[in-house]
Amino acid sequence: MDELVRRYLRQQVELGGNEVLMEGKTRPGAAGAAPTPASVPTPARQPKDWRVGAPPIPEAGLTILAPAGDDAVLAWSSLSQVADAIGGCTKCFLCQGRTRVVPGEGDPRARLLLVGEGPGQTEDQTGRPFVGRAGELLTDILGAIGLAREQVFICNVVKCRPPQNRKPLPDEMAACAPYLAAQLRLVEPKVILALGATAAEALLNAKRSLADLRGKVHSYHGIPLVVTYHPAALLRNPNWKKPTWDDVRIARQLVDR
């Protein structure tokens, strides 16, 4: 079986989908097994459609209205201009320890925009968001709902790595807020997916638990916003994969509306 298909099926199981069979040739002499000619491969069960068993669209949550308008945010007319501004930014302490800034990447007209907390070590070295282990998991999750990384836009609340990957401080998030606001304005996504409590706090301006913010469709300047766990959290606690799978499928349904 093609390795990409195996990876897809394995990810479906990890995210709580129905068990699938990843069969190959029958082992000769296996008890109870009919011999399978080498020229006739045993077909695998087709991957389960992400729509099957997807949760319904939940009730409305918080509503964040558009602010009066920041001159800097409105002055940038392209994502490349925002990235250039980020590259020369020295507005907070994080600039002192960075190797590279991590502005974000993806489709400039993406229907789905994902926001994480901040760059990690691998991201700081490469200048790209979500390219470590958590990034690999995020790529798999996107693939499971039929989206490639190139079809979405991925960025973070802060664009430089906090020391020891700690949570960004309020002044650091405030320093980067115009860049994030500009990216959201320029991409104009159909749906925003907030990955983790820090991203949700920054976007919704609300200090609430992730449990309280999940399971609702919030509104950020008129754009539906869904909150879920950060992929790094799923690596620490696999039990959160199933609820994350539900959240992501809610966001995907909103994209298709």
C-alpha positions in Angstrom: 0.0 0.0 0.0 1.2 3.5 -0.8 2.9 5.1 2.3 0.8 8.2 2.1 -2.4 6.1 2.3 -1.0 4.3 5.3 -0.2 7.6 7.0 -3.7 8.9 6.3 -5.4 5.8 7.7 -3.2 5.8 10.8 -4.0 9.5 11.4 -7.7 8.8 11.1 -7.5 6.1 13.9 -5.4 8.4 16.1 -8.0 11.1 15.8 -10.8 8.9 16.9 -12.1 7.6 13.6 -13.4 4.0 13.0 -10.8 1.3 12.9 -9.5 0.6 9.4 -7.7 -2.4 7.9 -4.3 -1.9 6.4 -3.8 -5.3 4.8 -1.1 -6.6 2.6 -0.4 -10.1 1.1 -1.6 -13.0 3.2 1.3 -14.7 4.9 1.7 -18.1 3.4 0.6 -20.9 5.8 -1.2 -18.5 8.2 -3.8 -20.4 10.2 -7.3 -19.9 8.7 -6.1 -17.8 5.8 -6.8 -18.6 2.2 -3.7 -18.4 0.0 -3.4 -15.1 -1.8 -1.5 -15.1 -5.1 1.3 -12.6 -5.2 -0.1 -11.0 -8.3 -3.5 -10.2 -6.5 -3.0 -7.6 -3.7 -5.6 -7.6 -0.9 -7.5 -4.3 -1.1 -7.6 -2.0 2.0 -10.8 -0.5 3.3 -11.3 3.0 1.9 -10.4 5.9 4.2 -13.4 7.2 6.2 -14.8 10.6 5.0 -14.2 13.3 7.6 -17.8 14.3 7.3 -19.1 11.0 8.6 -19.9 11.5 12.3 -18.9 15.1 12.3 -20.4 17.1 15.1 -23.1 19.7 14.3 -22.3 23.4 14.1 -22.5 24.6 17.8 -24.0 27.7 19.2 -22.6 31.2 18.9 -19.9 32.3 21.4 -18.1 35.6 22.0 -18.3 38.4 19.5 -15.3 40.7 18.9 -16.1 43.8 16.9 -13.7 45.5 14.6 -11.6 48.2 16.4 -11.5 51.9 15.2 -8.5 51.1 13.0 -4.7 51.2 13.6 -2.8 53.4 11.2 0.0 50.8 10.9 -2.4 48.0 10.3 -4.2 49.9 7.6 -1.0 51.1 6.0 0.3 47.6 5.0 -1.2 46.6 1.7 0.3 43.2 1.3 1.5 40.2 3.4 5.1 40.8 2.2 5.0 44.3 3.6 3.8 42.9 7.0 6.6 40.3 6.9 9.2 43.0 6.1 8.0 45.1 9.1 8.2 42.0 11.3 11.7 41.3 10.1 12.9 44.7 11.4 10.8 44.8 14.6 12.5 45.6 17.9 9.4 46.6 19.9 9.8 44.0 22.6 12.3 41.8 24.4 11.8 38.8 22.1 13.8 40.4 19.3 17.0 40.1 21.4 17.0 36.3 21.4 15.6 35.4 18.0 17.5 33.6 15.3 14.9 34.4 12.7 11.5 36.0 12.7 8.5 33.7 11.8 5.9 35.9 10.1 3.7 33.0 8.8 3.1 31.3 5.5 0.5 29.9 3.2 -2.1 30.9 0.7 -2.6 34.7 0.8 -6.3 34.1 0.0 -6.8 31.1 2.3 -10.3 30.2 3.4 -8.9 28.8 6.6 -6.4 30.7 8.8 -4.7 29.0 11.7 -3.2 31.0 14.6 -0.8 29.4 17.2 1.0 30.8 20.2 4.6 31.4 19.0 7.6 29.9 17.3 9.5 27.0 18.9 13.1 26.1 18.4 12.8 24.6 15.0 10.6 27.5 13.8 13.2 30.0 15.1 15.9 28.2 13.1 13.9 27.9 9.9 11.7 31.0 9.9 8.7 28.9 9.2 5.7 28.2 11.5 4.8 24.7 12.7 7.6 22.7 11.2 8.6 20.6 14.2 6.8 17.5 15.6 3.7 19.6 16.3 3.8 20.9 12.8 3.9 17.4 11.3 0.8 16.5 13.4 -0.9 19.7 12.2 -0.1 18.8 8.6 -1.6 15.4 9.1 -4.8 16.8 10.7 -5.2 19.2 7.8 -4.8 16.4 5.4 -7.4 14.4 7.1 -10.0 17.1 6.3 -8.8 17.4 2.7 -6.6 20.4 3.0 -2.9 20.8 2.3 -0.7 23.3 4.2 -0.4 25.3 1.0 -4.2 25.8 1.0 -4.3 27.5 4.4 -2.5 30.3 6.1 -0.6 29.6 9.3 0.8 32.1 11.7 1.4 32.8 15.4 0.4 35.4 18.0 4.0 36.4 18.4 6.5 36.3 15.6 9.7 35.6 17.6 10.5 32.7 19.9 9.9 33.2 23.6 12.8 31.9 25.8 12.4 28.2 26.6 9.1 28.3 24.6 7.4 30.0 27.5 4.0 31.7 27.1 4.4 35.2 25.6 4.0 38.0 28.0 1.1 40.5 27.6 3.5 43.3 26.4 5.0 40.9 23.8 1.6 39.9 22.5 0.6 43.6 22.4 3.7 44.4 20.4 2.8 41.8 17.8 -0.9 42.4 17.8 -0.8 44.9 14.8 1.0 42.3 12.6 -1.6 39.6 13.4 -4.5 42.0 12.8 -3.0 43.0 9.5 -2.5 39.4 8.4 -6.1 38.6 9.2 -7.3 41.7 7.4 -5.3 41.0 4.3 -6.0 37.3 4.0 -9.7 37.7 4.8 -10.2 34.1 5.7 -13.6 32.5 5.8 -12.8 30.8 9.1 -10.2 31.2 11.8 -8.9 28.3 13.9 -7.3 29.3 17.2 -4.7 26.7 18.3 -4.5 26.7 22.1 -5.5 29.0 24.9 -2.9 31.8 24.1 -4.2 32.2 20.6 -7.8 32.2 21.8 -7.0 34.8 24.4 -5.2 37.1 22.0 -8.0 36.9 19.3 -11.0 37.0 21.7 -9.5 39.3 24.3 -10.8 36.9 27.0 -9.0 35.1 29.7 -11.1 31.9 29.9 -10.3 28.2 30.0 -10.0 26.3 26.8 -12.9 24.1 28.0 -15.1 27.2 28.2 -14.1 28.5 24.7 -14.3 25.2 22.9 -17.6 23.9 21.5 -18.7 27.4 20.3 -18.5 29.4 17.1 -17.1 32.8 18.1 -17.0 35.8 15.8 -13.8 37.8 15.2 -14.7 41.0 13.2 -17.5 39.0 11.5 -15.3 35.9 10.8 -16.3 32.6 12.5 -13.6 31.5 14.9 -13.2 28.0 16.4 -11.0 27.2 19.3 -9.1 23.9 19.8 -6.0 22.4 21.4 -2.6 23.3 20.2 -0.9 20.4 18.4 1.9 20.4 20.9 -0.6 19.6 23.6 -1.8 16.6 21.7 1.7 15.2 21.7 1.7 15.4 25.5 -1.9 14.1 25.9 -3.2 11.9 23.1 -6.7 11.9 24.8 -7.2 15.4 23.4 -6.9 14.2 19.8 -10.6 13.2 19.6 -12.0 16.5 20.8 -9.5 18.3 18.5 -10.7 16.2 15.6 -14.3 17.3 16.4 -13.2 21.0 16.6 -11.3 20.8 13.3 -14.3 19.2 11.5 -16.6 22.0 12.8 -14.2 24.5 11.3 -14.1 22.6 8.0 -17.9 22.6 7.8 -17.9 26.4 8.2 -15.3 26.7 5.4 -17.6 24.7 3.1 -20.7 26.9 3.9 
